[in-house]
């Protein structure tokens, strides 16, 4: 960076820019180290006395994404996935949901992402308007008192008013009741009832709106200089819209709830209310299950975008397997400890399902960071040889993701022994190459070389593919075998893995 001006000699760069020496009194230079992967970078220039002279906030995003929205799309996918997982895990427990306005220890950006996902996925604004148009009402005894004799009195509350305080009328001395009751009330509650929107269901909706508004406001207070971020702009708009909803004539007639009953049949079954309840549960789940690894990757001091992309690829790979093949993958790859979510790697991290490929029932397993070790066998002359079981015949290797296919009536080891096991490997590669004279983004050629190594070295492997945030696929197939390698684009908000994945798995499952 370079700053030109007559007074440059009196200024210096503030952190995170390191001032560099220069020979000119009219120029100043600064070096910016490795920037954050996401967010806003604040540039400052101060005088030698430390007084701030200039400040500029710049939105920072990874260069491998076309725009900030693509990167935030990846973050949103991960947060929504974590929220769904938290909801599923909570559904298996006996612990009740706790209503609280306390904000968890999540980073403010992540809280806004959870809020945005809940609001948009459940069409919260539209459903609030729907509730205002056709709200649940109930018959309520009129709070007004009427003059005695004008309307039929409310017999249920009559005894409380006969001897109660308030304006009273004296009974004439000659009346039969005078000896027992010297006076009677001038006004009594009527028997008639009126409709009111002050119901427990509407009170719950009002409380949810306030809860979301406060959560957005709390997050925004921690991000005072991030006004250029699309995420923060969404948060500002959400706070205003939710505030207008609370102040609307409809919710002005609704009181705050004394308690919350999430088992209310109307909340669970009535249109509009059901969506608000779902949004509330999404936010509570998202706030109650911090993901340490995700937070350190996204919101850490130096944001680890390659690790974040790897997590996201795991999410999209699982999602594509479920949608394309109808697989029901379990939650074994994930370990929850002390209310915090962390990713489990290695041999223990595996999901299994039965699928149909090429008209045949096939067992499918998805491994995350499975390590394939050399299988010790012995020496053959000057060569070291290894076996052909579940491992490699050379060096240890650990692809990011491995999909195993084998007949549904066999185990993976039995399929390996019978030579009918097929393994397909995927590696998340946070690297791209822009093709000259073309508006296309493709993989780095060396990444396909690594795929060749997986196929050649890991026993029972028939294919390997690099996943990268680009736009152009490149697939290679051996002419006389099932072997294949290549690179498949997987960019947040721009590409889907499903169709390519089905093609890859159907080819690999042929015998």
TAHURA-V5525 format. One record per residue. N is the residue number from 1. PHI is phi in whole degrees, 0 to 359 (NA if undefined). NEAR is the number of other ideal C-beta (glycine too) atoms within 10 Angstrom. D_LAST is the distance of its C-alpha to the last C-alpha in whole Angstrom. Layout:
BEGIN
n;phi;near;d_last
N;PHI;NEAR;D_LAST
N;PHI;NEAR;D_LAST
END
This chain:
BEGIN
n;phi;near;d_last
1;NA;11;59
2;221;10;63
3;235;18;66
4;246;9;69
5;169;13;72
6;296;8;76
7;261;12;76
8;300;18;72
9;292;14;74
10;264;13;75
11;243;17;72
12;208;19;68
13;286;20;65
14;263;18;64
15;304;9;61
16;266;16;58
17;269;19;59
18;264;12;61
19;291;15;64
20;248;12;64
21;292;6;67
22;214;13;69
23;268;5;72
24;257;10;73
25;281;12;75
26;258;12;73
27;227;13;70
28;224;23;67
29;240;16;64
30;220;17;61
31;245;11;58
32;262;12;55
33;287;8;53
34;297;8;49
35;279;15;50
36;294;18;48
37;281;24;45
38;204;23;46
39;115;23;50
40;235;16;53
41;258;14;54
42;264;15;58
43;259;18;60
44;225;16;64
45;235;20;67
46;236;16;70
47;282;12;73
48;293;9;74
49;275;6;76
50;89;8;73
51;286;7;73
52;289;10;71
53;249;13;71
54;203;11;68
55;214;12;65
56;214;10;62
57;259;16;58
58;240;11;55
59;286;16;52
60;246;17;49
61;216;20;45
62;297;20;43
63;293;9;43
64;281;19;39
65;255;23;39
66;295;16;41
67;204;12;43
68;298;18;45
69;298;14;43
70;295;17;40
71;290;24;40
72;294;23;42
73;297;17;39
74;295;25;37
75;298;22;40
76;297;20;40
77;301;19;36
78;294;22;36
79;293;25;40
80;294;20;39
81;295;20;35
82;297;22;38
83;296;24;40
84;298;14;37
85;295;17;36
86;296;23;40
87;298;17;41
88;294;11;38
89;295;17;39
90;292;16;43
91;296;9;42
92;273;7;41
93;260;7;44
94;263;4;47
95;287;6;49
96;282;8;51
97;293;13;51
98;250;9;54
99;278;15;56
100;205;11;57
101;269;10;58
102;290;7;57
103;268;14;55
104;284;16;52
105;276;9;52
106;295;22;49
107;296;19;50
108;300;21;52
109;299;24;49
110;292;24;47
111;296;24;49
112;295;26;49
113;295;26;46
114;297;26;45
115;298;29;48
116;298;19;47
117;298;22;44
118;294;26;45
119;294;20;48
120;284;15;46
121;294;15;43
122;257;20;45
123;47;14;47
124;300;25;50
125;298;14;53
126;296;11;52
127;286;19;52
128;295;24;56
129;296;14;57
130;296;16;56
131;295;24;57
132;296;17;61
133;283;9;61
134;224;10;60
135;284;18;61
136;291;16;61
137;233;14;65
138;216;14;67
139;284;9;70
140;226;13;73
141;297;15;76
142;299;15;78
143;283;8;80
144;278;10;83
145;256;17;86
146;239;15;88
147;299;12;92
148;300;14;93
149;94;8;93
150;277;10;91
151;225;14;88
152;296;11;87
153;284;19;86
154;279;18;83
155;298;9;84
156;295;10;81
157;255;14;83
158;296;13;86
159;299;9;88
160;292;10;87
161;272;19;89
162;301;13;92
163;250;11;93
164;276;10;91
165;283;7;92
166;109;9;93
167;298;10;95
168;227;17;97
169;244;12;100
170;286;10;103
171;276;16;104
172;305;8;107
173;299;8;110
174;275;6;110
175;285;12;106
176;303;7;105
177;275;11;103
178;300;13;105
179;289;9;106
180;259;8;102
181;228;12;100
182;290;11;103
183;209;14;100
184;229;16;97
185;297;20;94
186;284;12;95
187;228;17;91
188;226;21;88
189;289;21;84
190;281;17;84
191;282;15;81
192;293;13;79
193;238;12;76
194;233;13;74
195;282;8;71
196;221;16;69
197;266;18;66
198;279;13;67
199;253;18;64
200;303;16;62
201;293;25;59
202;290;25;61
203;297;19;62
204;297;24;58
205;300;28;57
206;298;23;60
207;294;18;59
208;296;22;56
209;301;21;57
210;296;17;60
211;299;18;57
212;294;23;55
213;296;20;58
214;294;14;59
215;297;25;55
216;295;27;55
217;296;15;59
218;297;14;58
219;294;24;55
220;294;19;57
221;295;9;60
222;274;13;58
223;233;19;57
224;291;8;60
225;248;11;59
226;254;20;56
227;294;13;57
228;277;13;55
229;283;22;52
230;302;12;50
231;296;23;49
232;291;23;53
233;299;12;54
234;297;18;52
235;298;25;54
236;297;14;57
237;296;11;57
238;296;23;55
239;299;19;58
240;293;12;61
241;293;17;59
242;292;25;59
243;295;15;62
244;294;12;63
245;295;22;61
246;297;15;63
247;275;9;67
248;293;16;66
249;303;7;69
250;295;18;66
251;286;22;65
252;293;9;69
253;267;12;69
254;249;21;67
255;272;11;68
256;279;8;65
257;284;17;64
258;278;7;65
259;207;8;62
260;243;17;58
261;245;11;56
262;286;14;53
263;271;7;52
264;302;16;55
265;301;10;53
266;292;16;54
267;296;22;53
268;276;12;49
269;240;10;50
270;273;16;52
271;303;10;51
272;91;23;52
273;295;23;53
274;299;15;49
275;291;19;48
276;295;23;51
277;297;22;50
278;296;18;46
279;299;23;47
280;298;24;50
281;295;19;47
282;300;22;44
283;292;22;47
284;298;23;48
285;293;22;45
286;297;26;44
287;280;21;48
288;269;18;47
289;237;21;44
290;298;19;45
291;246;25;42
292;301;12;43
293;292;15;40
294;294;24;40
295;295;16;44
296;292;16;44
297;285;22;41
298;266;27;43
299;248;18;47
300;286;13;47
301;298;6;50
302;241;11;47
303;285;19;44
304;270;16;41
305;294;22;39
306;301;14;36
307;294;19;36
308;299;24;36
309;296;26;34
310;296;21;31
311;301;23;32
312;295;23;32
313;298;23;28
314;298;24;27
315;300;15;29
316;290;22;28
317;293;22;24
318;299;18;25
319;298;16;26
320;294;20;24
321;297;24;21
322;289;16;24
323;284;14;24
324;283;18;21
325;249;21;19
326;69;11;22
327;284;18;22
328;248;12;25
329;276;19;25
330;280;11;28
331;258;12;30
332;300;14;30
333;292;19;29
334;235;18;33
335;236;14;36
336;254;15;39
337;228;8;42
338;52;5;46
339;73;11;45
340;236;14;44
341;261;18;40
342;226;15;38
343;271;18;34
344;261;14;33
345;242;16;31
346;92;12;29
347;296;11;27
348;284;12;29
349;268;19;28
350;211;19;24
351;243;20;24
352;228;16;21
353;203;17;20
354;257;13;18
355;226;20;16
356;244;13;14
357;229;18;12
358;55;11;10
359;77;5;13
360;241;13;11
361;284;11;13
362;229;19;12
363;274;18;15
364;235;21;16
365;234;17;18
366;246;24;20
367;251;24;22
368;244;24;26
369;57;18;27
370;287;24;25
371;263;14;26
372;254;24;24
373;265;13;26
374;297;17;26
375;266;15;26
376;299;10;29
377;222;13;28
378;154;9;31
379;254;8;33
380;231;8;32
381;66;6;35
382;272;5;35
383;255;7;32
384;263;13;31
385;248;14;27
386;227;18;25
387;282;14;23
388;246;13;19
389;279;14;19
390;279;21;19
391;173;21;21
392;242;21;22
393;255;17;23
394;219;14;26
395;259;11;28
396;293;11;28
397;221;19;26
398;217;16;26
399;295;26;24
400;297;20;26
401;224;22;23
402;228;22;19
403;252;21;17
404;254;23;14
405;236;24;11
406;199;23;11
407;305;17;11
408;295;12;14
409;271;9;16
410;238;15;16
411;272;12;17
412;298;18;16
413;293;12;18
414;298;13;16
415;295;20;13
416;295;20;14
417;295;14;16
418;268;11;13
419;63;8;10
420;241;14;8
421;275;23;10
422;237;22;10
423;242;27;13
424;238;25;15
425;250;27;18
426;227;26;21
427;236;20;25
428;279;24;28
429;243;26;30
430;275;17;33
431;215;15;34
432;219;20;34
433;225;15;36
434;269;11;38
435;288;12;37
436;294;6;40
437;60;5;42
438;211;9;39
439;268;7;39
440;228;13;36
441;238;19;35
442;235;18;31
443;279;25;30
444;277;16;32
445;306;10;30
446;299;10;30
447;294;20;28
448;290;19;25
449;300;11;26
450;295;17;25
451;294;25;22
452;301;13;21
453;295;18;23
454;299;24;20
455;296;20;17
456;285;14;19
457;264;18;21
458;272;22;19
459;301;17;17
460;69;20;13
461;275;26;14
462;240;21;11
463;201;26;14
464;205;25;18
465;220;30;20
466;271;27;24
467;256;29;26
468;216;28;29
469;277;28;32
470;236;27;32
471;227;17;31
472;240;15;29
473;275;16;25
474;214;16;24
475;236;16;20
476;233;14;19
477;233;12;15
478;290;12;15
479;286;5;15
480;241;5;12
481;209;9;10
482;276;17;9
483;297;17;12
484;206;19;15
485;221;24;18
486;164;19;21
487;225;24;24
488;242;20;24
489;290;23;27
490;214;27;28
491;248;21;32
492;304;21;34
493;74;15;36
494;232;15;34
495;222;16;30
496;239;15;27
497;270;21;24
498;309;15;23
499;301;10;21
500;295;20;20
501;295;23;18
502;299;16;16
503;300;13;15
504;295;21;14
505;288;23;12
506;294;13;10
507;295;18;9
508;290;19;8
509;274;21;6
510;287;11;4
511;254;8;0
END
